[in-house]
Amino acid sequence: SSCCCDMETQIPAMSLSSLLDMELAAYTLAWILLFYLIVFGRSWWARGIPESSKAHENNKYWEARNIFGMIHAVVISALVLPVLVRLALPGVPSEIVFNSFPNLVQCQQFVFPDWTRTGEAVALAGLLFVAFIAAD
């Protein structure tokens, strides 16, 4: 098996750090691609937007970086805000709030199956954040 789902019965086919490195590289490249798509799409998305009175703000890279940052903020917020709301609800087991996961790459755990997607969302948000910083 190529996943590290159960520490007691499975051995990962690929080391976790190698898998994490590949995912980080892929997400970093995706962020870079998105940035340049925003830059090259400026003629389309900037129609009707008046120029700024500040000369440095009229640079296509400066404008694209601001939109890029906004997209990043929306994506990360969409991943973590539902988790925050869910963790704020009464009855959340303390084992969930202060848990550690055997699969550090994706924060997968199988003791509380209803919470697996929650951990995965947090892990993805963290990985996307680091990839964004690397791309930026």
trRosetta pair geometry for C-beta under 8 A, 3 or more apart (Angstrom, degrees):
i j d omega theta_ij theta_ji phi_ij phi_ji
1 5 7.5 -61 142 12 145 107
1 10 5.3 -45 62 -145 132 126
1 13 6.6 -156 96 -29 37 109
2 12 7.2 37 -172 -161 40 67
2 13 4.3 -56 -110 35 62 129
2 14 6.3 23 -157 5 89 100
3 10 7.1 11 89 139 65 153
3 12 7.0 -58 159 -116 15 81
3 103 7.3 -6 177 -115 88 141
4 7 7.2 32 175 -86 92 63
4 10 6.3 -176 -132 104 42 111
4 11 7.8 -17 -110 -174 84 21
4 12 4.1 -28 -68 -71 104 107
4 16 6.3 -41 6 -76 154 104
4 102 6.6 -139 140 132 101 95
4 103 4.8 155 88 -102 96 93
4 105 7.6 105 41 19 119 114
5 10 5.9 46 45 38 77 150
5 102 8.0 67 164 88 20 121
5 103 6.5 -9 -101 -50 35 137
5 108 6.3 -60 -125 120 67 140
5 110 6.7 60 171 -40 90 133
6 9 4.7 9 102 40 122 96
6 10 5.2 94 58 12 79 103
6 102 7.4 55 -139 86 21 157
6 110 6.6 -34 -87 25 88 147
7 10 7.6 -67 -97 54 12 74
7 102 4.2 -125 -44 -149 114 142
12 15 6.5 113 101 -105 130 25
12 16 6.3 159 -10 -51 177 75
12 19 7.8 -100 -176 -17 136 136
14 18 5.2 -109 170 80 99 124
14 19 5.3 114 108 -55 119 99
15 18 4.5 91 64 5 88 104
15 19 7.1 -161 92 -4 46 86
16 19 5.7 -57 -148 40 34 110
16 20 6.0 34 154 -19 68 109
16 103 7.4 -174 -115 -152 124 60
16 104 5.9 71 173 54 147 98
16 105 5.1 -150 -159 -41 92 109
17 20 5.6 -54 -143 40 32 113
17 21 6.2 38 155 -24 65 105
18 21 5.6 -51 -146 34 30 113
18 22 6.5 28 155 -17 63 105
19 22 5.9 -55 -150 36 31 109
19 23 6.4 28 153 -15 65 107
19 105 5.3 -14 101 -114 118 158
20 23 5.7 -55 -145 39 31 109
20 24 6.1 34 155 -21 65 107
20 104 7.7 -24 -69 104 137 94
20 105 4.9 -139 -72 -115 91 96
20 127 7.7 -135 -152 -113 83 118
21 24 5.7 -54 -145 37 28 112
21 25 6.3 28 156 -18 64 106
22 25 5.8 -53 -147 37 30 110
22 26 6.3 30 154 -19 64 107
23 26 5.7 -55 -146 37 32 111
23 27 6.2 24 159 -12 67 108
23 105 7.1 122 12 -169 149 108
23 127 6.1 -27 129 -169 118 144
24 27 6.1 -58 -144 41 27 104
24 28 6.1 30 156 -22 64 109
24 127 6.4 -122 -89 -160 72 94
24 130 6.5 -46 -131 105 108 117
24 131 5.7 -167 -155 -82 62 94
24 134 7.3 78 173 5 100 160
25 28 5.7 -55 -144 36 28 112
25 29 6.4 28 157 -17 63 106
26 29 5.9 -56 -150 38 28 109
26 30 6.4 31 150 -21 63 107
27 30 5.3 -51 -146 35 35 116
27 31 6.5 38 154 -20 66 100
27 127 6.0 124 11 142 166 97
27 128 5.8 -125 -172 -105 140 58
27 131 3.6 -72 111 -108 108 172
28 31 5.8 -52 -151 34 32 110
28 32 6.5 32 151 -17 64 105
28 131 4.3 -134 -67 -155 64 87
28 134 4.7 -47 -117 93 124 125
28 135 5.0 177 -159 -59 70 92
29 32 5.6 -53 -146 37 34 112
29 33 6.2 38 153 -20 66 105
29 135 8.0 -166 -58 -95 14 115
30 33 5.6 -52 -147 37 31 114
30 34 6.4 34 153 -21 63 105
30 131 7.5 23 51 152 95 141
31 34 5.6 -53 -149 35 32 114
31 35 6.5 37 152 -23 64 102
31 68 7.8 86 -174 -168 86 112
31 72 7.6 40 -132 -90 115 109
31 128 7.9 138 -65 -162 119 74
31 131 5.6 158 -11 135 133 97
31 132 5.3 -178 -122 -103 155 57
31 134 7.8 119 56 71 141 82
31 135 3.7 -159 98 5 122 169
31 136 7.7 -57 146 -42 135 69
32 35 5.7 -50 -152 31 33 114
32 36 6.7 20 156 -8 65 105
32 135 4.8 -145 -58 -143 75 110
33 36 6.1 -62 -150 43 30 102
33 37 6.2 34 152 -22 66 107
34 37 5.5 -54 -146 35 32 114
34 38 6.5 34 154 -19 64 103
34 68 6.7 129 117 -126 102 93
34 71 7.0 -140 161 101 137 154
35 38 5.8 -58 -157 34 30 111
35 39 6.5 30 148 -19 66 105
35 64 6.1 94 -169 148 71 118
35 65 7.4 21 -143 -92 109 58
35 68 5.0 21 -106 -106 82 142
35 135 6.7 176 -18 156 134 119
36 39 5.1 -44 -142 35 42 116
36 40 6.0 29 161 -9 70 106
37 40 6.2 -59 -139 47 27 100
37 41 5.7 20 160 -14 64 119
38 41 5.9 -64 -137 46 23 106
38 42 7.3 60 153 -63 56 74
38 45 7.5 -39 -151 31 70 151
38 64 4.2 136 113 -147 110 97
38 67 5.3 -179 -159 87 140 127
38 68 5.8 -149 30 -64 162 87
38 71 8.0 -143 -72 -8 139 143
39 42 6.2 -23 -175 -33 33 109
39 60 5.6 89 -151 143 79 108
39 61 6.3 9 -113 -94 118 60
39 64 4.4 -22 -75 -76 69 164
41 44 4.9 -50 -177 41 80 115
41 45 5.6 53 129 -6 99 107
42 45 6.4 -70 -133 51 30 90
42 46 4.9 9 -180 -6 73 127
42 60 4.9 -69 -64 -140 166 110
42 63 6.7 87 -123 89 117 133
42 64 6.8 -77 -74 -66 107 101
43 46 6.8 -45 -105 44 15 101
43 47 7.3 42 165 -53 47 90
44 47 6.7 -45 -174 -12 25 109
45 67 7.5 65 127 -115 152 163
46 49 5.0 -84 -164 38 65 121
46 63 6.9 28 -93 156 126 155
51 58 5.2 17 -154 -105 100 121
52 55 7.8 -150 90 -58 97 13
52 57 3.7 -17 56 89 162 127
52 58 5.5 -150 40 -56 93 81
54 57 4.5 68 82 4 101 114
54 58 7.7 179 92 -17 57 85
55 58 6.0 -60 -162 25 40 112
56 59 6.2 -27 -173 -7 48 117
56 62 6.3 128 154 -75 73 168
57 62 6.0 -130 -132 118 37 139
57 63 7.2 86 176 -70 63 82
58 62 7.7 42 52 58 20 127
58 63 7.6 7 -150 -44 22 117
59 62 4.1 78 70 7 102 109
59 63 6.7 -177 85 -9 51 85
60 63 5.7 -55 -145 40 32 111
60 64 6.0 32 156 -20 66 109
61 64 5.6 -52 -140 39 30 111
61 65 6.2 36 156 -25 63 104
62 65 5.8 -51 -149 31 28 112
62 66 6.9 28 152 -18 60 103
63 66 6.0 -57 -158 32 32 110
63 67 6.7 24 151 -11 66 106
64 67 5.8 -57 -149 41 36 107
64 68 5.8 44 151 -26 69 109
65 68 5.3 -51 -142 37 31 119
65 69 6.3 35 156 -21 63 104
65 136 7.8 92 -144 -139 101 91
66 69 5.8 -52 -149 34 30 111
66 70 6.6 30 152 -19 62 104
67 70 5.6 -54 -151 35 35 113
67 71 6.4 36 151 -20 67 102
68 71 5.9 -54 -151 34 29 110
68 72 6.5 32 150 -20 63 107
68 136 7.8 158 125 -99 131 92
69 72 5.5 -52 -148 35 33 116
69 73 6.4 34 154 -21 65 104
70 73 5.7 -52 -148 34 32 112
70 74 6.5 32 154 -18 65 105
71 74 5.8 -56 -150 36 32 110
71 75 6.3 30 154 -19 66 107
72 75 5.9 -58 -147 36 29 109
72 76 6.3 20 160 -12 66 110
72 128 7.7 177 -147 148 83 105
72 129 7.9 104 -179 -110 109 58
72 132 5.0 97 -134 -136 134 149
73 76 6.1 -58 -142 41 27 105
73 77 6.0 26 159 -18 64 113
74 77 5.8 -59 -143 41 26 111
74 78 6.1 29 157 -24 63 108
75 78 5.8 -56 -149 33 26 112
75 79 6.7 20 154 -15 61 107
75 128 6.4 -112 124 154 124 153
76 79 5.9 -61 -155 37 32 109
76 80 6.2 -2 163 5 70 114
76 125 5.2 98 -144 -152 74 98
76 128 6.3 -164 -84 94 85 121
76 129 6.0 68 -108 -73 133 96
77 80 6.5 -72 -134 49 27 89
77 81 5.2 25 178 -26 71 117
78 81 6.9 -33 -108 28 17 107
78 82 7.8 14 177 -8 45 104
79 82 7.7 -88 174 33 20 98
79 83 7.4 4 145 -8 59 118
79 121 4.9 -179 -172 -178 85 92
79 122 7.5 157 146 -82 104 31
79 124 6.0 -133 -147 88 146 104
79 125 4.0 179 103 -73 137 108
79 128 7.5 135 0 32 159 141
80 83 5.2 -59 -154 39 48 116
80 84 6.1 51 151 -25 77 102
80 121 7.0 168 -81 137 47 103
80 122 6.5 79 -108 -106 87 68
80 125 4.9 73 -51 -115 102 172
81 84 5.5 -49 -145 34 35 114
81 85 6.4 36 156 -18 66 103
82 85 5.6 -53 -147 37 34 112
82 86 6.2 34 154 -19 66 107
82 121 7.2 -52 70 154 107 167
83 86 5.7 -56 -146 38 30 111
83 87 6.2 26 156 -16 66 108
83 118 5.2 128 -120 -158 96 89
83 121 5.5 -172 -56 90 123 127
83 122 5.7 127 -143 -63 172 95
84 87 5.9 -58 -145 39 28 107
84 88 6.4 28 155 -22 63 109
85 88 5.8 -60 -150 33 30 112
85 89 7.2 43 151 -36 61 95
86 89 6.0 -41 -161 8 36 115
86 92 7.5 112 144 -92 70 128
86 118 6.2 -118 87 -113 150 132
87 92 5.7 71 -146 -121 51 172
87 96 7.5 -157 -115 120 89 114
87 97 6.3 113 -154 -101 111 89
87 118 7.9 136 -55 -174 92 139
89 92 6.2 110 74 -42 76 104
92 96 5.6 -101 175 66 93 131
92 97 6.1 92 126 -48 118 103
93 96 4.9 99 70 -3 84 99
93 97 7.5 -161 99 -2 48 84
93 112 6.8 -161 45 -90 136 145
94 97 5.5 -54 -147 40 45 110
94 98 5.9 -3 167 21 78 108
95 98 7.0 -72 -130 61 21 77
95 99 5.6 57 159 -80 60 97
95 111 7.1 -80 141 110 136 140
95 112 7.1 152 99 -33 112 131
96 99 5.5 -24 -138 -24 23 125
96 112 5.8 -53 -83 51 104 168
96 115 5.3 -121 -128 -137 122 167
96 118 7.8 26 -170 86 118 144
99 109 6.4 -62 162 -37 140 168
99 112 8.0 -108 -85 23 157 126
99 119 7.5 -69 86 -94 132 128
101 104 6.1 148 84 -84 96 47
101 107 4.7 148 6 -146 167 51
101 108 6.2 124 -174 58 127 35
101 109 4.9 -112 -121 -56 89 100
101 119 6.1 129 -76 -176 145 145
102 108 7.5 -52 64 83 79 78
102 109 6.9 119 17 -104 83 73
103 106 5.4 -15 130 50 116 85
103 107 6.9 -104 90 -24 82 5
103 108 4.1 4 58 46 135 97
103 109 7.5 -158 31 -62 92 52
104 107 7.1 22 -146 -71 31 55
105 123 7.1 78 134 -179 36 139
106 119 7.6 83 137 120 64 95
106 120 5.3 0 172 -119 93 85
106 123 5.1 141 -158 100 32 159
106 124 7.7 22 -138 -53 73 79
107 119 3.6 -146 134 162 109 98
107 120 5.8 -166 70 -76 94 37
107 122 5.9 -23 48 71 172 98
107 123 3.8 -168 3 -47 111 123
108 116 5.9 23 -143 -154 70 100
108 119 6.5 161 -87 96 25 127
108 120 6.4 33 -78 -72 73 96
109 112 6.6 27 105 41 113 78
109 115 7.2 -12 68 91 109 101
109 116 6.3 -154 57 -102 60 76
109 119 6.1 82 11 4 98 168
110 113 6.2 17 -153 -81 58 80
110 116 7.0 25 -90 -85 51 122
112 115 4.2 17 115 25 115 117
112 116 7.4 180 96 -43 67 68
113 116 5.6 -20 -155 -18 46 116
115 118 4.8 -50 -165 35 67 123
115 119 6.3 67 141 -20 85 98
116 119 6.0 -59 -156 37 33 107
116 120 6.3 30 151 -17 67 109
117 120 5.4 -55 -145 40 35 114
117 121 6.3 41 154 -26 67 101
118 121 5.8 -51 -151 29 29 111
118 122 6.8 26 152 -14 62 104
119 122 5.8 -55 -151 36 35 109
119 123 6.3 34 152 -18 67 107
120 123 5.6 -53 -145 38 33 113
120 124 6.2 34 155 -19 66 106
121 124 5.8 -54 -146 37 29 110
121 125 6.3 32 154 -20 63 106
122 125 5.7 -53 -148 35 31 113
122 126 6.4 31 153 -18 64 105
123 126 5.8 -55 -151 36 31 111
123 127 6.3 27 154 -16 65 108
124 127 5.7 -56 -145 40 31 110
124 128 6.1 30 156 -17 66 107
125 128 5.8 -56 -144 40 28 109
125 129 6.3 32 155 -23 63 106
126 129 5.7 -54 -148 33 29 113
126 130 6.5 25 156 -14 64 105
127 130 5.9 -54 -147 38 32 107
127 131 6.2 31 154 -17 65 109
128 131 5.6 -55 -142 41 32 112
128 132 6.1 39 155 -26 65 105
129 132 5.6 -52 -149 32 29 114
129 133 6.6 28 154 -17 63 103
130 133 5.8 -52 -150 35 33 111
130 134 6.4 34 150 -19 65 106
131 134 5.6 -54 -148 37 33 113
131 135 6.2 30 154 -17 67 107
132 135 5.7 -57 -145 39 30 108
132 136 6.0 32 155 -26 66 109
133 136 5.6 -52 -141 33 29 114
